[in-house]
Amino acid sequence: MSTTAVSTPAATAATRPSTPAGATATTTSRSRDDFAMLPPVDVVEDAQGITLYADLPGVAREQLQLRVDGDQLIVEAEMRLDMPEGLTTSHAEVTSQHYRRSFHLSKELDADRISAELTQGVLRVRLPKAAHAQPRKIDVRLS
């Protein structure tokens, strides 16, 4: 599994002074979303809608937020990296414990009927198509 760190536009716009080797840069002016990890997501479309599968290892249901804000679907989660008692970390490749990903929702999707489930670190989000966007059969009569 690979997880990619993402920088939001707010982080890109912020000025970044150079830091000498061995020095620690302060990040107090940035929000935690600036350093959120971008979870990998598979997108599958069928005639009835779209299904998203997001890999969120280490995330408990209580630490997961899924919301619709305007035309955006936003996934945010906190993961826990609990160390067994008596052990300390000598090296950590994952230092951020915050996931964030957003998706633009088209008018063809019914945001009121979105459903989601979290199973073994995989979030499945079902985005059904609105009734007007679903395929339908048109009967043709003979005259």
Salt bridges, closest charged atoms under 4 A:
ASP33 OD1 - HIS98 NE2 3.13
ASP33 OD2 - ARG100 NE 3.43
GLU45 OE2 - LYS129 NZ 3.39
ASP46 OD1 - ARG126 NH2 2.96
ASP71 OD2 - HIS104 ND1 3.17
GLU76 OE1 - ARG67 NH1 2.72
GLU76 OE2 - HIS98 NE2 3.57
GLU76 OE2 - ARG100 NE 3.40
GLU78 OE2 - ARG32 NH1 2.63
GLU78 OE2 - HIS98 ND1 2.54
GLU93 OE2 - HIS91 NE2 3.89
ASP110 OD2 - ARG113 NH1 3.47
